[in-house]
Amino acid sequence: MTKANSAAFTEARAREVLAAAGRPDAAAGARLLSLGENAVFALDEDGLVVRVGRDAELLERAERELRVAGWLEASGVPAVRAAEPVARLVDGHPVTYWRQLPPAVRPAGPGDLAGLLRLVHALPAPPFVLPRRELLGGVERWLRLAGDAVSARDAEYLRGRRDAFAAAATALEPHLPRGPIHGDALTRNVHIGPDGPVLVDLETFSADLREHDLVVMALSRDRYGLDPAAYDTFVEVYGWDVRDWEGCAVLRGARETASCAWVSQHAPGNPAALKEFRRRIASLREKDATVRWYPF
């Protein structure tokens, strides 16, 4: 897929792909749930959720996500379930179908996330290969999609941070045993249904340092305004505070770098994303850890 086509991934384009996937009637009435690297639609009448990937590069990840869902189901971990076992490439976009979850009974909290992470972190390796958590692996792709919206100076600065933190991460000595992780452990990736908490968005499942999953919430406390008391609940339920680990600053710096680059891909034509990117890049350059970042 060309750079132009990747950058032009919009709700309208995702609906075209959904129609081409054999659901022309549903495409017009599908309810958009989110739009990022995937466009996620609810087909309420069918009880399905459809994920349309930004481009063909995401096909392998979509296929792995389906395998992860089946493995978690067999392991008894509450997680979103696939409605079809195969990812299809439609007009250059991976398309997957999922069972729709019942309406949430309340918002997810840090304690809910911590309980699910304890289950995941207790699992042995699955019967297929999980990749390392390439937290920084998307930086080049996101900067490419950002195009001219990001200055060459800012792009090179992020590449330098990427390389430095990637090198530092290879020397880390973990406190916890390595194994399966969610990879993007945020409360927004937990759904609270009538039967309790359920994990969603399984595309970043990896085999790596368990600390990756814990640094996410530490960063939420420090950068995104998470109530310190809520973070304390997360620590209490999980049973350990990753901030006590000497490698925490390295994984935090890597995640900040990735999060800044991730926003950049939305900057072309989106003033809010460009503003947030500039806020993040300035705070990194100034080494100001007190600047509040906003979810995007």
Summary of the structure (lengths in Angstrom):
residues: 296
radius of gyration: 18.9
end to end distance: 25.1
largest distance: 54.3
contacts: 901
relative contact order: 0.13
helix: 50%
strand: 15%
